[in-house]
C-alpha cells in the first residue's frame, strides 16, 4: 500500500489570527544572475522570527495551535511544541518576537500564549518520476524554476456570476505530484522539506494521523504525492 506525502499548511479560509513575517532573510552573497535574479544566497533562518499580527475583519483574534508567517516557516504554541517533543524528543525550536500593530485594538494576543518557531531542517530529494512543469527558464543563465503538477489544491476564487468568492477543490491525480523514496524518510522526524520546493512543509500519513488525533487546530493537509516502497 502506498503512503501519501501530505503538504502541511494554513487552512483557507481561516478563523484564527494571521500574521506577517517581519524578519526577512538577509542577503549574504550577491551572486544572482542579472537577468532573473536567481542565485543570491541568503541567511537560512533569521532569528528571532519576528511577526506582526493582522486583524482582518475584526474577527481573527484567537491564536491557533499553528501560525503561518510565510517564508516556509511556522509557529506553534509552546505547549504544542512540548507535546510534540515528548513524542519525538529531537525537535528544535526558535524564539518568536511580536511587533505591536496599530491595526489591533485588543493587544491580549501579544501577551499570551507563549509561541516558538518549530524548526524544519530535514530536506530530502524527489525522484525522477515526480511530475513538474517549467515555470520559468532564464535565457541568460539557464536556471529553471519548476511547479508541481497534478497535486491537490484548495483555494478561493471570485465568481462573477454569483458575485462572491467560491471554494475550489481539486484532488490529486493518481500517480502525479511528488514521488519520494521510503529510504529518504526518517520516521523520527515529523516534518520535512523537499529539494526545489523548500518553502513547503511536508509530512507522512502517520504524522498526519497523529496531528489529527491530538486535536490540533489551524492546519490543513493537501495530498501532494506518494512514497515509493
PyMOL CGO cylinders between C-alpha atoms (Angstrom):
from pymol import cmd
from pymol.cgo import CYLINDER

trace = [
    CYLINDER, 0.00, 0.00, 0.00, 1.38, 3.41, -1.00, 0.3, 1, 1, 1, 1, 1, 1,
    CYLINDER, 1.38, 3.41, -1.00, 1.94, 6.11, 1.59, 0.3, 1, 1, 1, 1, 1, 1,
    CYLINDER, 1.94, 6.11, 1.59, 0.84, 9.67, 0.89, 0.3, 1, 1, 1, 1, 1, 1,
    CYLINDER, 0.84, 9.67, 0.89, 3.03, 12.77, 1.00, 0.3, 1, 1, 1, 1, 1, 1,
    CYLINDER, 3.03, 12.77, 1.00, 1.00, 15.48, 2.71, 0.3, 1, 1, 1, 1, 1, 1,
    CYLINDER, 1.00, 15.48, 2.71, 1.71, 19.18, 2.49, 0.3, 1, 1, 1, 1, 1, 1,
    CYLINDER, 1.71, 19.18, 2.49, 1.00, 20.87, 5.84, 0.3, 1, 1, 1, 1, 1, 1,
    CYLINDER, 1.00, 20.87, 5.84, -0.31, 24.42, 5.51, 0.3, 1, 1, 1, 1, 1, 1,
    CYLINDER, -0.31, 24.42, 5.51, -2.72, 27.07, 6.70, 0.3, 1, 1, 1, 1, 1, 1,
    CYLINDER, -2.72, 27.07, 6.70, -6.42, 26.44, 6.04, 0.3, 1, 1, 1, 1, 1, 1,
    CYLINDER, -6.42, 26.44, 6.04, -8.19, 28.73, 3.59, 0.3, 1, 1, 1, 1, 1, 1,
    CYLINDER, -8.19, 28.73, 3.59, -10.22, 30.49, 4.82, 0.3, 1, 1, 1, 1, 1, 1,
    CYLINDER, -10.22, 30.49, 4.82, -9.13, 30.61, 8.45, 0.3, 1, 1, 1, 1, 1, 1,
    CYLINDER, -9.13, 30.61, 8.45, -10.91, 31.68, 11.62, 0.3, 1, 1, 1, 1, 1, 1,
    CYLINDER, -10.91, 31.68, 11.62, -7.65, 32.15, 13.52, 0.3, 1, 1, 1, 1, 1, 1,
    CYLINDER, -7.65, 32.15, 13.52, -5.25, 35.07, 13.86, 0.3, 1, 1, 1, 1, 1, 1,
    CYLINDER, -5.25, 35.07, 13.86, -2.92, 35.64, 10.93, 0.3, 1, 1, 1, 1, 1, 1,
    CYLINDER, -2.92, 35.64, 10.93, 0.43, 37.34, 10.89, 0.3, 1, 1, 1, 1, 1, 1,
    CYLINDER, 0.43, 37.34, 10.89, 3.06, 38.85, 8.63, 0.3, 1, 1, 1, 1, 1, 1,
    CYLINDER, 3.06, 38.85, 8.63, 6.71, 37.85, 8.69, 0.3, 1, 1, 1, 1, 1, 1,
    CYLINDER, 6.71, 37.85, 8.69, 8.79, 40.89, 9.69, 0.3, 1, 1, 1, 1, 1, 1,
    CYLINDER, 8.79, 40.89, 9.69, 12.26, 39.29, 9.78, 0.3, 1, 1, 1, 1, 1, 1,
    CYLINDER, 12.26, 39.29, 9.78, 13.18, 38.62, 6.14, 0.3, 1, 1, 1, 1, 1, 1,
    CYLINDER, 13.18, 38.62, 6.14, 16.31, 36.65, 5.33, 0.3, 1, 1, 1, 1, 1, 1,
    CYLINDER, 16.31, 36.65, 5.33, 19.43, 38.81, 4.99, 0.3, 1, 1, 1, 1, 1, 1,
    CYLINDER, 19.43, 38.81, 4.99, 21.46, 38.77, 1.79, 0.3, 1, 1, 1, 1, 1, 1,
    CYLINDER, 21.46, 38.77, 1.79, 24.91, 37.27, 2.46, 0.3, 1, 1, 1, 1, 1, 1,
    CYLINDER, 24.91, 37.27, 2.46, 26.21, 36.65, -1.08, 0.3, 1, 1, 1, 1, 1, 1,
    CYLINDER, 26.21, 36.65, -1.08, 25.08, 38.73, -4.04, 0.3, 1, 1, 1, 1, 1, 1,
    CYLINDER, 25.08, 38.73, -4.04, 25.80, 36.43, -6.94, 0.3, 1, 1, 1, 1, 1, 1,
    CYLINDER, 25.80, 36.43, -6.94, 22.47, 36.47, -8.73, 0.3, 1, 1, 1, 1, 1, 1,
    CYLINDER, 22.47, 36.47, -8.73, 22.01, 36.39, -12.45, 0.3, 1, 1, 1, 1, 1, 1,
    CYLINDER, 22.01, 36.39, -12.45, 21.46, 39.95, -13.73, 0.3, 1, 1, 1, 1, 1, 1,
    CYLINDER, 21.46, 39.95, -13.73, 18.51, 38.75, -15.80, 0.3, 1, 1, 1, 1, 1, 1,
    CYLINDER, 18.51, 38.75, -15.80, 16.47, 36.51, -13.50, 0.3, 1, 1, 1, 1, 1, 1,
    CYLINDER, 16.47, 36.51, -13.50, 17.82, 37.47, -10.07, 0.3, 1, 1, 1, 1, 1, 1,
    CYLINDER, 17.82, 37.47, -10.07, 18.20, 33.81, -9.09, 0.3, 1, 1, 1, 1, 1, 1,
    CYLINDER, 18.20, 33.81, -9.09, 21.37, 32.79, -7.31, 0.3, 1, 1, 1, 1, 1, 1,
    CYLINDER, 21.37, 32.79, -7.31, 21.70, 35.17, -4.36, 0.3, 1, 1, 1, 1, 1, 1,
    CYLINDER, 21.70, 35.17, -4.36, 22.47, 33.44, -1.08, 0.3, 1, 1, 1, 1, 1, 1,
    CYLINDER, 22.47, 33.44, -1.08, 20.50, 34.45, 1.99, 0.3, 1, 1, 1, 1, 1, 1,
    CYLINDER, 20.50, 34.45, 1.99, 20.76, 33.78, 5.68, 0.3, 1, 1, 1, 1, 1, 1,
    CYLINDER, 20.76, 33.78, 5.68, 18.92, 30.50, 6.07, 0.3, 1, 1, 1, 1, 1, 1,
    CYLINDER, 18.92, 30.50, 6.07, 16.82, 31.29, 9.12, 0.3, 1, 1, 1, 1, 1, 1,
    CYLINDER, 16.82, 31.29, 9.12, 16.96, 34.75, 10.72, 0.3, 1, 1, 1, 1, 1, 1,
    CYLINDER, 16.96, 34.75, 10.72, 16.49, 34.52, 14.48, 0.3, 1, 1, 1, 1, 1, 1,
    CYLINDER, 16.49, 34.52, 14.48, 14.42, 35.55, 16.30, 0.3, 1, 1, 1, 1, 1, 1,
    CYLINDER, 14.42, 35.55, 16.30, 11.46, 35.13, 13.99, 0.3, 1, 1, 1, 1, 1, 1,
    CYLINDER, 11.46, 35.13, 13.99, 9.65, 38.48, 14.11, 0.3, 1, 1, 1, 1, 1, 1,
    CYLINDER, 9.65, 38.48, 14.11, 5.96, 38.73, 13.29, 0.3, 1, 1, 1, 1, 1, 1,
    CYLINDER, 5.96, 38.73, 13.29, 3.21, 41.33, 13.24, 0.3, 1, 1, 1, 1, 1, 1,
    CYLINDER, 3.21, 41.33, 13.24, -0.38, 40.27, 13.86, 0.3, 1, 1, 1, 1, 1, 1,
    CYLINDER, -0.38, 40.27, 13.86, -3.15, 41.13, 11.44, 0.3, 1, 1, 1, 1, 1, 1,
    CYLINDER, -3.15, 41.13, 11.44, -6.79, 41.67, 12.43, 0.3, 1, 1, 1, 1, 1, 1,
    CYLINDER, -6.79, 41.67, 12.43, -8.75, 41.22, 9.24, 0.3, 1, 1, 1, 1, 1, 1,
    CYLINDER, -8.75, 41.22, 9.24, -12.47, 41.77, 9.70, 0.3, 1, 1, 1, 1, 1, 1,
    CYLINDER, -12.47, 41.77, 9.70, -12.13, 42.25, 13.44, 0.3, 1, 1, 1, 1, 1, 1,
    CYLINDER, -12.13, 42.25, 13.44, -12.76, 38.52, 13.98, 0.3, 1, 1, 1, 1, 1, 1,
    CYLINDER, -12.76, 38.52, 13.98, -9.35, 36.85, 13.76, 0.3, 1, 1, 1, 1, 1, 1,
    CYLINDER, -9.35, 36.85, 13.76, -8.17, 37.40, 17.34, 0.3, 1, 1, 1, 1, 1, 1,
    CYLINDER, -8.17, 37.40, 17.34, -7.74, 33.82, 18.55, 0.3, 1, 1, 1, 1, 1, 1,
    CYLINDER, -7.74, 33.82, 18.55, -4.24, 32.40, 18.08, 0.3, 1, 1, 1, 1, 1, 1,
    CYLINDER, -4.24, 32.40, 18.08, -4.31, 28.83, 16.79, 0.3, 1, 1, 1, 1, 1, 1,
    CYLINDER, -4.31, 28.83, 16.79, -2.08, 25.92, 17.74, 0.3, 1, 1, 1, 1, 1, 1,
    CYLINDER, -2.08, 25.92, 17.74, -0.21, 26.60, 14.48, 0.3, 1, 1, 1, 1, 1, 1,
    CYLINDER, -0.21, 26.60, 14.48, 0.50, 30.01, 12.92, 0.3, 1, 1, 1, 1, 1, 1,
    CYLINDER, 0.50, 30.01, 12.92, 1.82, 30.60, 9.41, 0.3, 1, 1, 1, 1, 1, 1,
    CYLINDER, 1.82, 30.60, 9.41, 4.02, 33.68, 8.86, 0.3, 1, 1, 1, 1, 1, 1,
    CYLINDER, 4.02, 33.68, 8.86, 5.05, 32.69, 5.29, 0.3, 1, 1, 1, 1, 1, 1,
    CYLINDER, 5.05, 32.69, 5.29, 8.60, 32.21, 4.08, 0.3, 1, 1, 1, 1, 1, 1,
    CYLINDER, 8.60, 32.21, 4.08, 8.42, 28.46, 4.63, 0.3, 1, 1, 1, 1, 1, 1,
    CYLINDER, 8.42, 28.46, 4.63, 8.39, 28.78, 8.42, 0.3, 1, 1, 1, 1, 1, 1,
    CYLINDER, 8.39, 28.78, 8.42, 5.77, 28.02, 11.01, 0.3, 1, 1, 1, 1, 1, 1,
    CYLINDER, 5.77, 28.02, 11.01, 4.99, 28.84, 14.61, 0.3, 1, 1, 1, 1, 1, 1,
    CYLINDER, 4.99, 28.84, 14.61, 3.35, 26.74, 17.31, 0.3, 1, 1, 1, 1, 1, 1,
    CYLINDER, 3.35, 26.74, 17.31, 2.18, 27.36, 20.84, 0.3, 1, 1, 1, 1, 1, 1,
    CYLINDER, 2.18, 27.36, 20.84, 4.87, 26.44, 23.32, 0.3, 1, 1, 1, 1, 1, 1,
    CYLINDER, 4.87, 26.44, 23.32, 2.52, 23.85, 24.82, 0.3, 1, 1, 1, 1, 1, 1,
    CYLINDER, 2.52, 23.85, 24.82, 2.11, 22.24, 21.38, 0.3, 1, 1, 1, 1, 1, 1,
    CYLINDER, 2.11, 22.24, 21.38, 5.88, 22.11, 20.89, 0.3, 1, 1, 1, 1, 1, 1,
    CYLINDER, 5.88, 22.11, 20.89, 6.30, 20.45, 24.28, 0.3, 1, 1, 1, 1, 1, 1,
    CYLINDER, 6.30, 20.45, 24.28, 3.59, 17.90, 23.45, 0.3, 1, 1, 1, 1, 1, 1,
    CYLINDER, 3.59, 17.90, 23.45, 5.22, 17.03, 20.10, 0.3, 1, 1, 1, 1, 1, 1,
    CYLINDER, 5.22, 17.03, 20.10, 8.69, 16.94, 21.61, 0.3, 1, 1, 1, 1, 1, 1,
    CYLINDER, 8.69, 16.94, 21.61, 7.53, 14.42, 24.21, 0.3, 1, 1, 1, 1, 1, 1,
    CYLINDER, 7.53, 14.42, 24.21, 6.73, 12.14, 21.27, 0.3, 1, 1, 1, 1, 1, 1,
    CYLINDER, 6.73, 12.14, 21.27, 9.73, 12.76, 19.01, 0.3, 1, 1, 1, 1, 1, 1,
    CYLINDER, 9.73, 12.76, 19.01, 12.32, 14.04, 21.52, 0.3, 1, 1, 1, 1, 1, 1,
    CYLINDER, 12.32, 14.04, 21.52, 14.52, 15.59, 18.83, 0.3, 1, 1, 1, 1, 1, 1,
    CYLINDER, 14.52, 15.59, 18.83, 12.62, 18.71, 17.80, 0.3, 1, 1, 1, 1, 1, 1,
    CYLINDER, 12.62, 18.71, 17.80, 14.27, 22.13, 17.74, 0.3, 1, 1, 1, 1, 1, 1,
    CYLINDER, 14.27, 22.13, 17.74, 12.58, 25.45, 18.44, 0.3, 1, 1, 1, 1, 1, 1,
    CYLINDER, 12.58, 25.45, 18.44, 13.48, 29.09, 17.98, 0.3, 1, 1, 1, 1, 1, 1,
    CYLINDER, 13.48, 29.09, 17.98, 12.37, 32.34, 19.62, 0.3, 1, 1, 1, 1, 1, 1,
    CYLINDER, 12.37, 32.34, 19.62, 9.46, 34.41, 18.31, 0.3, 1, 1, 1, 1, 1, 1,
    CYLINDER, 9.46, 34.41, 18.31, 9.11, 38.16, 18.80, 0.3, 1, 1, 1, 1, 1, 1,
    CYLINDER, 9.11, 38.16, 18.80, 5.92, 40.08, 18.13, 0.3, 1, 1, 1, 1, 1, 1,
    CYLINDER, 5.92, 40.08, 18.13, 5.67, 43.67, 16.93, 0.3, 1, 1, 1, 1, 1, 1,
    CYLINDER, 5.67, 43.67, 16.93, 2.72, 45.62, 18.22, 0.3, 1, 1, 1, 1, 1, 1,
    CYLINDER, 2.72, 45.62, 18.22, 0.39, 46.63, 15.41, 0.3, 1, 1, 1, 1, 1, 1,
    CYLINDER, 0.39, 46.63, 15.41, -1.71, 49.78, 15.38, 0.3, 1, 1, 1, 1, 1, 1,
    CYLINDER, -1.71, 49.78, 15.38, -4.34, 47.77, 13.48, 0.3, 1, 1, 1, 1, 1, 1,
    CYLINDER, -4.34, 47.77, 13.48, -5.13, 45.64, 16.54, 0.3, 1, 1, 1, 1, 1, 1,
    CYLINDER, -5.13, 45.64, 16.54, -7.05, 47.34, 19.32, 0.3, 1, 1, 1, 1, 1, 1,
    CYLINDER, -7.05, 47.34, 19.32, -7.11, 44.31, 21.61, 0.3, 1, 1, 1, 1, 1, 1,
    CYLINDER, -7.11, 44.31, 21.61, -3.47, 43.53, 22.48, 0.3, 1, 1, 1, 1, 1, 1,
    CYLINDER, -3.47, 43.53, 22.48, -4.20, 40.39, 24.51, 0.3, 1, 1, 1, 1, 1, 1,
    CYLINDER, -4.20, 40.39, 24.51, -2.92, 38.31, 21.60, 0.3, 1, 1, 1, 1, 1, 1,
    CYLINDER, -2.92, 38.31, 21.60, 0.53, 39.81, 22.12, 0.3, 1, 1, 1, 1, 1, 1,
    CYLINDER, 0.53, 39.81, 22.12, 0.69, 38.65, 25.74, 0.3, 1, 1, 1, 1, 1, 1,
    CYLINDER, 0.69, 38.65, 25.74, -0.49, 35.05, 25.60, 0.3, 1, 1, 1, 1, 1, 1,
    CYLINDER, -0.49, 35.05, 25.60, 0.05, 32.26, 24.69, 0.3, 1, 1, 1, 1, 1, 1,
    CYLINDER, 0.05, 32.26, 24.69, 3.85, 31.81, 24.50, 0.3, 1, 1, 1, 1, 1, 1,
    CYLINDER, 3.85, 31.81, 24.50, 4.92, 30.91, 20.96, 0.3, 1, 1, 1, 1, 1, 1,
    CYLINDER, 4.92, 30.91, 20.96, 8.00, 29.30, 19.42, 0.3, 1, 1, 1, 1, 1, 1,
    CYLINDER, 8.00, 29.30, 19.42, 9.15, 28.58, 15.90, 0.3, 1, 1, 1, 1, 1, 1,
    CYLINDER, 9.15, 28.58, 15.90, 9.16, 24.87, 15.11, 0.3, 1, 1, 1, 1, 1, 1,
    CYLINDER, 9.16, 24.87, 15.11, 12.29, 24.25, 13.05, 0.3, 1, 1, 1, 1, 1, 1,
    CYLINDER, 12.29, 24.25, 13.05, 12.05, 22.07, 9.94, 0.3, 1, 1, 1, 1, 1, 1,
    CYLINDER, 12.05, 22.07, 9.94, 15.63, 21.20, 8.97, 0.3, 1, 1, 1, 1, 1, 1,
    CYLINDER, 15.63, 21.20, 8.97, 15.23, 17.85, 7.22, 0.3, 1, 1, 1, 1, 1, 1,
    CYLINDER, 15.23, 17.85, 7.22, 15.37, 18.15, 3.42, 0.3, 1, 1, 1, 1, 1, 1,
    CYLINDER, 15.37, 18.15, 3.42, 15.09, 15.23, 1.02, 0.3, 1, 1, 1, 1, 1, 1,
    CYLINDER, 15.09, 15.23, 1.02, 15.33, 14.85, -2.78, 0.3, 1, 1, 1, 1, 1, 1,
    CYLINDER, 15.33, 14.85, -2.78, 12.47, 13.91, -5.07, 0.3, 1, 1, 1, 1, 1, 1,
    CYLINDER, 12.47, 13.91, -5.07, 12.59, 11.02, -7.51, 0.3, 1, 1, 1, 1, 1, 1,
    CYLINDER, 12.59, 11.02, -7.51, 12.62, 11.47, -11.31, 0.3, 1, 1, 1, 1, 1, 1,
    CYLINDER, 12.62, 11.47, -11.31, 9.00, 10.25, -11.51, 0.3, 1, 1, 1, 1, 1, 1,
    CYLINDER, 9.00, 10.25, -11.51, 7.90, 13.49, -9.84, 0.3, 1, 1, 1, 1, 1, 1,
    CYLINDER, 7.90, 13.49, -9.84, 5.62, 15.48, -12.16, 0.3, 1, 1, 1, 1, 1, 1,
    CYLINDER, 5.62, 15.48, -12.16, 6.62, 19.09, -12.72, 0.3, 1, 1, 1, 1, 1, 1,
    CYLINDER, 6.62, 19.09, -12.72, 6.40, 21.80, -15.33, 0.3, 1, 1, 1, 1, 1, 1,
    CYLINDER, 6.40, 21.80, -15.33, 8.92, 24.52, -16.07, 0.3, 1, 1, 1, 1, 1, 1,
    CYLINDER, 8.92, 24.52, -16.07, 7.50, 27.73, -14.63, 0.3, 1, 1, 1, 1, 1, 1,
    CYLINDER, 7.50, 27.73, -14.63, 10.46, 29.83, -15.79, 0.3, 1, 1, 1, 1, 1, 1,
    CYLINDER, 10.46, 29.83, -15.79, 13.75, 29.27, -17.59, 0.3, 1, 1, 1, 1, 1, 1,
    CYLINDER, 13.75, 29.27, -17.59, 16.25, 32.12, -17.59, 0.3, 1, 1, 1, 1, 1, 1,
    CYLINDER, 16.25, 32.12, -17.59, 17.52, 32.90, -21.10, 0.3, 1, 1, 1, 1, 1, 1,
    CYLINDER, 17.52, 32.90, -21.10, 20.81, 34.14, -19.64, 0.3, 1, 1, 1, 1, 1, 1,
    CYLINDER, 20.81, 34.14, -19.64, 21.90, 31.58, -17.02, 0.3, 1, 1, 1, 1, 1, 1,
    CYLINDER, 21.90, 31.58, -17.02, 19.51, 28.75, -18.00, 0.3, 1, 1, 1, 1, 1, 1,
    CYLINDER, 19.51, 28.75, -18.00, 18.34, 28.30, -14.40, 0.3, 1, 1, 1, 1, 1, 1,
    CYLINDER, 18.34, 28.30, -14.40, 14.95, 26.66, -14.12, 0.3, 1, 1, 1, 1, 1, 1,
    CYLINDER, 14.95, 26.66, -14.12, 12.10, 27.16, -11.67, 0.3, 1, 1, 1, 1, 1, 1,
    CYLINDER, 12.10, 27.16, -11.67, 9.57, 24.33, -11.52, 0.3, 1, 1, 1, 1, 1, 1,
    CYLINDER, 9.57, 24.33, -11.52, 6.00, 23.93, -10.34, 0.3, 1, 1, 1, 1, 1, 1,
    CYLINDER, 6.00, 23.93, -10.34, 4.48, 20.65, -9.23, 0.3, 1, 1, 1, 1, 1, 1,
    CYLINDER, 4.48, 20.65, -9.23, 1.55, 19.47, -11.31, 0.3, 1, 1, 1, 1, 1, 1,
    CYLINDER, 1.55, 19.47, -11.31, -1.30, 17.13, -10.50, 0.3, 1, 1, 1, 1, 1, 1,
    CYLINDER, -1.30, 17.13, -10.50, -1.30, 17.84, -6.75, 0.3, 1, 1, 1, 1, 1, 1,
    CYLINDER, -1.30, 17.84, -6.75, -4.34, 18.51, -4.57, 0.3, 1, 1, 1, 1, 1, 1,
    CYLINDER, -4.34, 18.51, -4.57, -5.38, 22.17, -4.48, 0.3, 1, 1, 1, 1, 1, 1,
    CYLINDER, -5.38, 22.17, -4.48, -7.77, 24.18, -2.34, 0.3, 1, 1, 1, 1, 1, 1,
    CYLINDER, -7.77, 24.18, -2.34, -8.33, 27.87, -2.94, 0.3, 1, 1, 1, 1, 1, 1,
    CYLINDER, -8.33, 27.87, -2.94, -10.96, 30.56, -3.31, 0.3, 1, 1, 1, 1, 1, 1,
    CYLINDER, -10.96, 30.56, -3.31, -11.74, 32.49, -6.48, 0.3, 1, 1, 1, 1, 1, 1,
    CYLINDER, -11.74, 32.49, -6.48, -14.14, 35.24, -7.37, 0.3, 1, 1, 1, 1, 1, 1,
    CYLINDER, -14.14, 35.24, -7.37, -17.28, 34.09, -9.19, 0.3, 1, 1, 1, 1, 1, 1,
    CYLINDER, -17.28, 34.09, -9.19, -18.56, 36.94, -11.36, 0.3, 1, 1, 1, 1, 1, 1,
    CYLINDER, -18.56, 36.94, -11.36, -21.97, 35.37, -11.81, 0.3, 1, 1, 1, 1, 1, 1,
    CYLINDER, -21.97, 35.37, -11.81, -22.56, 34.82, -8.09, 0.3, 1, 1, 1, 1, 1, 1,
    CYLINDER, -22.56, 34.82, -8.09, -20.63, 37.98, -7.18, 0.3, 1, 1, 1, 1, 1, 1,
    CYLINDER, -20.63, 37.98, -7.18, -18.87, 36.24, -4.31, 0.3, 1, 1, 1, 1, 1, 1,
    CYLINDER, -18.87, 36.24, -4.31, -15.85, 34.09, -3.54, 0.3, 1, 1, 1, 1, 1, 1,
    CYLINDER, -15.85, 34.09, -3.54, -16.34, 30.37, -4.04, 0.3, 1, 1, 1, 1, 1, 1,
    CYLINDER, -16.34, 30.37, -4.04, -14.24, 27.47, -2.81, 0.3, 1, 1, 1, 1, 1, 1,
    CYLINDER, -14.24, 27.47, -2.81, -12.36, 25.36, -5.36, 0.3, 1, 1, 1, 1, 1, 1,
    CYLINDER, -12.36, 25.36, -5.36, -11.10, 21.86, -4.52, 0.3, 1, 1, 1, 1, 1, 1,
    CYLINDER, -11.10, 21.86, -4.52, -9.08, 19.79, -6.98, 0.3, 1, 1, 1, 1, 1, 1,
    CYLINDER, -9.08, 19.79, -6.98, -7.95, 16.33, -5.91, 0.3, 1, 1, 1, 1, 1, 1,
    CYLINDER, -7.95, 16.33, -5.91, -4.52, 14.94, -6.74, 0.3, 1, 1, 1, 1, 1, 1,
    CYLINDER, -4.52, 14.94, -6.74, -4.36, 12.98, -9.96, 0.3, 1, 1, 1, 1, 1, 1,
    CYLINDER, -4.36, 12.98, -9.96, -3.26, 9.33, -9.44, 0.3, 1, 1, 1, 1, 1, 1,
    CYLINDER, -3.26, 9.33, -9.44, 0.48, 8.90, -9.81, 0.3, 1, 1, 1, 1, 1, 1,
    CYLINDER, 0.48, 8.90, -9.81, 1.09, 12.65, -10.04, 0.3, 1, 1, 1, 1, 1, 1,
    CYLINDER, 1.09, 12.65, -10.04, 2.92, 15.12, -7.79, 0.3, 1, 1, 1, 1, 1, 1,
    CYLINDER, 2.92, 15.12, -7.79, 5.90, 14.43, -5.57, 0.3, 1, 1, 1, 1, 1, 1,
    CYLINDER, 5.90, 14.43, -5.57, 7.34, 10.93, -5.73, 0.3, 1, 1, 1, 1, 1, 1,
    CYLINDER, 7.34, 10.93, -5.73, 9.71, 10.21, -2.84, 0.3, 1, 1, 1, 1, 1, 1,
    CYLINDER, 9.71, 10.21, -2.84, 11.74, 7.19, -1.77, 0.3, 1, 1, 1, 1, 1, 1,
    CYLINDER, 11.74, 7.19, -1.77, 10.95, 5.45, 1.51, 0.3, 1, 1, 1, 1, 1, 1,
    CYLINDER, 10.95, 5.45, 1.51, 14.71, 5.26, 2.13, 0.3, 1, 1, 1, 1, 1, 1,
    CYLINDER, 14.71, 5.26, 2.13, 14.86, 9.07, 2.42, 0.3, 1, 1, 1, 1, 1, 1,
    CYLINDER, 14.86, 9.07, 2.42, 12.09, 9.24, 5.03, 0.3, 1, 1, 1, 1, 1, 1,
    CYLINDER, 12.09, 9.24, 5.03, 13.20, 9.47, 8.67, 0.3, 1, 1, 1, 1, 1, 1,
    CYLINDER, 13.20, 9.47, 8.67, 10.43, 8.14, 10.90, 0.3, 1, 1, 1, 1, 1, 1,
    CYLINDER, 10.43, 8.14, 10.90, 11.83, 10.08, 13.87, 0.3, 1, 1, 1, 1, 1, 1,
    CYLINDER, 11.83, 10.08, 13.87, 11.44, 13.43, 12.08, 0.3, 1, 1, 1, 1, 1, 1,
    CYLINDER, 11.44, 13.43, 12.08, 7.80, 14.57, 11.82, 0.3, 1, 1, 1, 1, 1, 1,
    CYLINDER, 7.80, 14.57, 11.82, 8.20, 17.31, 9.21, 0.3, 1, 1, 1, 1, 1, 1,
    CYLINDER, 8.20, 17.31, 9.21, 10.48, 17.70, 6.21, 0.3, 1, 1, 1, 1, 1, 1,
    CYLINDER, 10.48, 17.70, 6.21, 11.13, 19.75, 3.09, 0.3, 1, 1, 1, 1, 1, 1,
    CYLINDER, 11.13, 19.75, 3.09, 11.80, 18.67, -0.49, 0.3, 1, 1, 1, 1, 1, 1,
    CYLINDER, 11.80, 18.67, -0.49, 14.60, 19.94, -2.72, 0.3, 1, 1, 1, 1, 1, 1,
    CYLINDER, 14.60, 19.94, -2.72, 13.48, 22.75, -5.10, 0.3, 1, 1, 1, 1, 1, 1,
    CYLINDER, 13.48, 22.75, -5.10, 10.25, 23.20, -3.12, 0.3, 1, 1, 1, 1, 1, 1,
    CYLINDER, 10.25, 23.20, -3.12, 11.79, 24.08, 0.23, 0.3, 1, 1, 1, 1, 1, 1,
    CYLINDER, 11.79, 24.08, 0.23, 9.20, 26.75, 1.13, 0.3, 1, 1, 1, 1, 1, 1,
    CYLINDER, 9.20, 26.75, 1.13, 6.66, 23.97, 1.62, 0.3, 1, 1, 1, 1, 1, 1,
    CYLINDER, 6.66, 23.97, 1.62, 6.45, 21.71, 4.68, 0.3, 1, 1, 1, 1, 1, 1,
    CYLINDER, 6.45, 21.71, 4.68, 5.50, 18.05, 4.32, 0.3, 1, 1, 1, 1, 1, 1,
    CYLINDER, 5.50, 18.05, 4.32, 4.67, 15.03, 6.46, 0.3, 1, 1, 1, 1, 1, 1,
    CYLINDER, 4.67, 15.03, 6.46, 3.71, 11.36, 6.06, 0.3, 1, 1, 1, 1, 1, 1,
    CYLINDER, 3.71, 11.36, 6.06, 0.43, 9.52, 6.64, 0.3, 1, 1, 1, 1, 1, 1,
    CYLINDER, 0.43, 9.52, 6.64, 1.38, 8.52, 10.19, 0.3, 1, 1, 1, 1, 1, 1,
    CYLINDER, 1.38, 8.52, 10.19, 2.23, 12.09, 11.21, 0.3, 1, 1, 1, 1, 1, 1,
    CYLINDER, 2.23, 12.09, 11.21, -1.00, 13.44, 9.73, 0.3, 1, 1, 1, 1, 1, 1,
    CYLINDER, -1.00, 13.44, 9.73, -2.98, 10.85, 11.70, 0.3, 1, 1, 1, 1, 1, 1,
    CYLINDER, -2.98, 10.85, 11.70, -1.07, 11.77, 14.87, 0.3, 1, 1, 1, 1, 1, 1,
    CYLINDER, -1.07, 11.77, 14.87, -1.68, 15.52, 14.46, 0.3, 1, 1, 1, 1, 1, 1,
    CYLINDER, -1.68, 15.52, 14.46, -5.38, 14.94, 13.85, 0.3, 1, 1, 1, 1, 1, 1,
    CYLINDER, -5.38, 14.94, 13.85, -5.63, 12.63, 16.87, 0.3, 1, 1, 1, 1, 1, 1,
    CYLINDER, -5.63, 12.63, 16.87, -4.11, 15.34, 19.08, 0.3, 1, 1, 1, 1, 1, 1,
    CYLINDER, -4.11, 15.34, 19.08, -6.91, 17.70, 18.05, 0.3, 1, 1, 1, 1, 1, 1,
    CYLINDER, -6.91, 17.70, 18.05, -4.54, 20.46, 16.94, 0.3, 1, 1, 1, 1, 1, 1,
    CYLINDER, -4.54, 20.46, 16.94, -6.10, 23.37, 15.06, 0.3, 1, 1, 1, 1, 1, 1,
    CYLINDER, -6.10, 23.37, 15.06, -5.22, 25.89, 12.34, 0.3, 1, 1, 1, 1, 1, 1,
    CYLINDER, -5.22, 25.89, 12.34, -3.57, 23.44, 9.97, 0.3, 1, 1, 1, 1, 1, 1,
    CYLINDER, -3.57, 23.44, 9.97, -4.68, 21.65, 6.85, 0.3, 1, 1, 1, 1, 1, 1,
    CYLINDER, -4.68, 21.65, 6.85, -3.28, 18.86, 4.67, 0.3, 1, 1, 1, 1, 1, 1,
    CYLINDER, -3.28, 18.86, 4.67, -3.07, 18.58, 0.89, 0.3, 1, 1, 1, 1, 1, 1,
    CYLINDER, -3.07, 18.58, 0.89, -2.29, 15.35, -0.96, 0.3, 1, 1, 1, 1, 1, 1,
    CYLINDER, -2.29, 15.35, -0.96, 0.95, 16.22, -2.75, 0.3, 1, 1, 1, 1, 1, 1,
    CYLINDER, 0.95, 16.22, -2.75, 2.28, 12.84, -3.81, 0.3, 1, 1, 1, 1, 1, 1,
    CYLINDER, 2.28, 12.84, -3.81, 3.36, 9.41, -2.65, 0.3, 1, 1, 1, 1, 1, 1,
    CYLINDER, 3.36, 9.41, -2.65, 6.25, 7.47, -1.16, 0.3, 1, 1, 1, 1, 1, 1,
    CYLINDER, 6.25, 7.47, -1.16, 7.57, 4.57, -3.19, 0.3, 1, 1, 1, 1, 1, 1,
    CYLINDER, 7.57, 4.57, -3.19, 8.08, 1.30, -1.33, 0.3, 1, 1, 1, 1, 1, 1,
]
cmd.load_cgo(trace, "trace")
